[in-house]
Amino acid sequence: MGELLDQWPELEQVLVALSPAFEKLKHPVLRRTVGRVATLQQAAAIGQLPVDDLVRNLREAVGQHGTEAGSEAHSYLVAVPPEWFSESRVVRIYDASSLIQKGESPLAGVLSAAHQLQGDEILELQAPFEPVPLLDQLKEKGYLVFARQGDLQVVCYIMKA
C-alpha cells in the first residue's frame, strides 16, 4: 500500500471514501508503519472490502482499467473462539485504541507484550479496527491469533503456539 500511496497520493481520498477504516491513514505514524507493510489483501480486510473491489476502485482512480484475479481478503474475526482459547488464561490486556487515536503505532508494544507470554498465557489486544497486518506478523512469528468484533472495538487474542 505504501508504494501505491507514494506514487498516487490522491488514492488516500479514494480509500477513505471506500471505507471509514482508511481514515487512519491520515495519521502520519500509521501511514509510515501500517501503510508501508500492509498488502492489498490486508488493506481490503481492514476496510471490510473484497480485494477485487478495492483493486478495481484504485485502478479506476488512477486511470487504469481492467482487473486481475485477486484473492479473497482474509480476516481473523470469528464468531466462535478456537479450542485453545480460555478467558481465564488472559494475563494481559493491551489497549491500542488510545495510541492509534494519538497517531502512534502500537506495533512495538504489542510485539513486546506477545514475546513476554509464557506457556499457555494469552494476550488480549483491543483496537478500533481489525489490525490485520499486525496479526499477520504475529501469525508468521508462530503465534496463534483470532479476533472478535465488539460493540465499539475489535478484541484480538494472541498466544504462543
C-alpha positions, 0 to 999 in steps of 0.5 A: 500500500505504501508504494501505491500511496507514494506514487498516487497520493490522491488514492488516500481520498479514494480509500477513505471514501471506500471505507471509514477504516482508511481514515487512519491513514491520515495519521502520519505514524500509521501511514509510515508503519501500517501503510508501508507493510500492509498488502492489498489483501490486508488493506481490503480486510481492514476496510471490510472490502473484497480485494477485487473491489478495492483493486478495481476502485484504485485502478479506476482512480488512477486511470487504469482499467481492467482487473486481475484475479485477486484473492479473497481478503482474509480476516481473523474475526470469528464468531466462535473462539478456537479450542485453545482459547480460555478467558481465564488464561488472559494475563494481559490486556493491551489497549491500542485504541488510545495510541492509534487515536494519538497517531502512534503505532502500537506495533512495538508494544504489542510485539513486546507484550506477545514475546513476554507470554509464557506457556499457555498465557494469552494476550488480549489486544483491543483496537478500533479496527481489525489490525490485520497486518499486525496479526499477520506478523504475529501469525508468521512469528508462530503465534496463534491469533483470532479476533472478535468484533465488539460493540465499539472495538475489535478484541484480538487474542494472541498466544504462543503456539 
